[in-house]
Amino acid sequence: MHPQPYSAKSTALLLVDPYNDFLSKDGKVWPFIKDIADEVRLLDNLRAIHKAVRDAGIQIVIVPHRRWQPGDYQCWCHPSVLFR
């Protein structure tokens, strides 16, 4: 018996803290991870996953990985400057 496939409407790809410092060639950490990122084709694989998920009609959710304390977001209008 095969399980029912998940509905694209109730499924999402969660990207946890995709920092530019790690994923951008201009990032601060990129020089330290460049060799392994190139070897495993990190950026090409992330682009392929992104395209496949979008083509399947599945949403992509970027999840900040941060310890939360009461009051941390009281004055925030947006979770990131990218979403203004």
QUICORVEN-V206568 format. One record per residue. N is the residue number from 1. RES is the residue in one letter. PSI is psi in whole degrees, -180 to 180 (none if undefined). Layout:
BEGIN
N/RES/PSI
N/RES/PSI
END
This chain:
BEGIN
1/M/128
2/H/138
3/P/154
4/Q/139
5/P/152
6/Y/145
7/S/136
8/A/-29
9/K/-24
10/S/22
11/T/149
12/A/151
13/L/122
14/L/121
15/L/114
16/V/116
17/D/64
18/P/77
19/Y/136
20/N/-30
21/D/-28
22/F/-28
23/L/-4
24/S/139
25/K/-15
26/D/3
27/G/154
28/K/-33
29/V/-16
30/W/-45
31/P/-28
32/F/-25
33/I/-3
34/K/-48
35/D/-48
36/I/-37
37/A/-42
38/D/-42
39/E/-40
40/V/4
41/R/45
42/L/-56
43/L/-40
44/D/-42
45/N/-40
46/L/-40
47/R/-40
48/A/-42
49/I/-45
50/H/-47
51/K/-45
52/A/-42
53/V/-45
54/R/-44
55/D/-28
56/A/-2
57/G/23
58/I/138
59/Q/155
60/I/129
61/V/126
62/I/122
63/V/117
64/P/140
65/H/101
66/R/142
67/R/133
68/W/141
69/Q/148
70/P/134
71/G/-12
72/D/-37
73/Y/16
74/Q/-40
75/C/8
76/W/129
77/C/-28
78/H/146
79/P/-17
80/S/153
81/V/-20
82/L/-20
83/F/16
84/R/none
END
